[in-house]
Amino acid sequence: MPDPSSTPTWIRIANHLLSAEINPHGAELSSLKDADGHELMTNADPRWWSGRAPLLFPVVGKPANETIRVDGRDYPMKQHGFARRRDFAVIEAAPTRAVFALGDDAETRASYPFAFGLEVAFALDGATLDIGVTVRNPGDAPLPASFGFHPAFAWPLPYGAPREDHRVTFADDEPAALRVLNGDGQVSDEARKSPLDGCTLHLSDEMFARDALIWDRVRSQSVRYGADTGPALEIAFPDTPMLGIWSKPGAPFVCVEPWHGIADPAGYAGEYRDKPGVFEVAPGAEKRVAMSVTLAA
C-alpha cells in the first residue's frame, strides 16, 4: 500500500457550474462534478480499473515487447508511457485554473532519451472544462512523441437514464472500418466493421468484449455522450487524428480517448519516430494538444 503521507493532495478548481479535482501524480483529472455534486467520472473501482483519466505520453498503447527503438537502440517503455506514473510540479493553482509540469530527468531518459517539457493546463469556463497540453522541445534535435487522453466517464451518467440508453454520437460520418488489437496489445491487420448506426454508437457491454474500439482515421472533432433524457457531455478534440472508446463488460465507466498515437502494429520492429501517430517537435518549438468536456443540457 502507498504511504498516504506521500500521496499528493488533489488540486480543486470550481465555478458555479462545475468543479474538477486533479491529482498531481500524473496530472490526472480525478473528479468532475456538476453544480449539484453529481460525479461525472469513474469511481475508479479496482475491480474494473483503477485509472481515472491518465495522460498517455510519450507513447499511446503498448509498444511491441514493451520497448521503443531510438537510433537503433532499444529502450524499455511500458504501455501508455511514463507520464501517468510521475509526479508533476504544480505551477499554478487558481480558483478556476491549474497548471502542472513535467520535465526530463535521469529516470525518463533511461527509457526515452530526449529532453522534453510537458505542461498540462486545466481551466473552467462556464460549463466547460478545457484541458490544454503543451509538448516542448528544449533540445537541439527533433523530438518524436505521441500523446493521448484517457478520461473515464460514468456509465450511466448520474441523471436517471438506464445504462443501455447511453450512446456516443459523432459530429461527422465515420464510414471507415475500425482497427483491432491482438492478444499482445498490438494493432493487427484485421479490420472491424464500424458499429455505428449513422453517426451514433449505441453502447453495450458486448462491443467491448474484444477490447477498445479504435478509429485510426477519425473525421469528427467532437462527440456527444449521454442518453436522450438528462444532461450529456460534449467532448471536443480538435488536435487528435485518432480516437479510442473503451470499457470492460459490466464496468461503470466508458472511456472516450482522443489520441495522437496508437499501439505498435503487430510485428513492428522499426524506429519509434517512424511508427504511426508519432509527431515531431522542432528544436525550440512546441506542440499543443487540447480537449474539452462540456456539460450540456
Order of alpha helices (4+ residues) and beta strands (2+ residues): beta-beta-beta-beta-beta-beta-beta-beta-alpha-beta-beta-beta-beta-beta-beta-beta-beta-beta-beta-beta-beta-beta-beta-beta-beta
